[in-house]
Amino acid sequence: MTPTEISPGLVVNIATPELRLSDFKLIAFDMDSTLINIECVDEIADAAGRKTEVAAITEAAMRGDITDYKESLRQRVALLAGVSVDSMEEVYHQRLQLNPGAAELVHACKAAGMKVLLVSGGFTFFTDRVRDELGIDYTRSNVLEIKDGLLTGKMIDQPWGDICDGAEKRTMLLQTCDMLNIEPSQAIAMGDGANDLPMMGVAGLSVAYHAKPKVREQAMVAINEGGLDRLLEVLKAS
């Protein structure tokens, strides 16, 4: 199907005009640059004077130019060594904001009886707070190691594995579907970077939000202007 811009900045690549929120039981969000306005790792790096260096790696990873996401994240986290928890608190309180329409979309999905999953290549320090703010049901992300109030430059392994990369996002989406006894076709996945493509590829509806070119091209719906809640222009309310 030829991509159709159904209204300015909203592109649909599928011929399913009658999709409804009630067709879905789960929505999975990426966090950095999708649910929120920043890449947290880049902003933490600013406190270490390494933002330019770290942001360049992040950009390459999100565009898909770096294929080993885990190694790229290890490199970036290593550059955070010595940053204080106080500096991370500052990032959260002074720089992190929900993207426009985030709360509205989450609330609409929950009102329709859907569960909400947050899967992030970022860090629990932020995902836990966003989870609590939005009433999100499930999360998976990475744990930064902290000693004496400072980042060590390492991450802590978790029971499910070491790093939440694209493959782990896909696994978590599928596991959540199994837990809810639903099909992946009943899930929506929203993201902006190349590491979101694996979960977007198994979901019934994939949505790119202000995304990298590779992600916009592969997504069923691309929101290129405006807020996350523009998805509700595609999905009927009932």
Protein Blocks (a to p, Z undefined) as FASTA:
>chain_A
ZZddfbghiacfbdcfkbcfklpcbdcddfehplpmbdfklmmmmmnopmmmmmmmmmmm
mnopamblmlmmmmmmmmmgoiafklmmmmmmmmgccdehklmmmmmmmmnopacddddf
bdfklmmmmmmmnopabdcddddddeehiaehiacddfkbmbdcfklmmmmmmmmmmmno
pafklpccddfbfklmmmmmmpmbdcdehiafklmmmpmbdcfehcfklmmmmpcfZZ
